[in-house]
Amino acid sequence: MRQISLREFRIRGSKALEAVPQGETVLLSGQQGPAYFLVPVSGDLAMEDRELRRAMATASLRESWRHAKASGLDQMKVEEIDHEIQQVRAVRKRRKTK
C-alpha cells in the first residue's frame, strides 16, 4: 500500500497517483497521521466493498479505543460496566412504561 500526503494529493492530484500501480490501495495521511484510503474500484465489487467496510470498522474501533484510553474508560472493571448497563436498561424500561 502506498502512502501519499494529503498536501501532495491536494496540490498535484492525479500526478501524485501516477507512481501507484493500478489496483493498489493508497493511504492519504495528514499531519495527524492516516486520514483516508483511496480504494480502486475494479473486479469483484462485493469483495472490495467487504474489505472497505472491514477497514472502516477497524478504524472506528481504534478510535473508540483511543477515546476510552484518553478518558480512562479502558480501566473499568467488568462489574462497573455491568452496573452502567443495568442503569441504562432501567431508564429505558421506565420510559416504555410511561
Secondary structure, DSSP 8 states (H G I E B T S, - for coil): -EEEEHHHHHHHTHHHHTTS-TT--EEEEETTEEEEEE----S-HHHHHHHHHHHHHHHHHHHHHHHHHHHTGGG--HHHHHHHHHHHHHHHHHHHH-
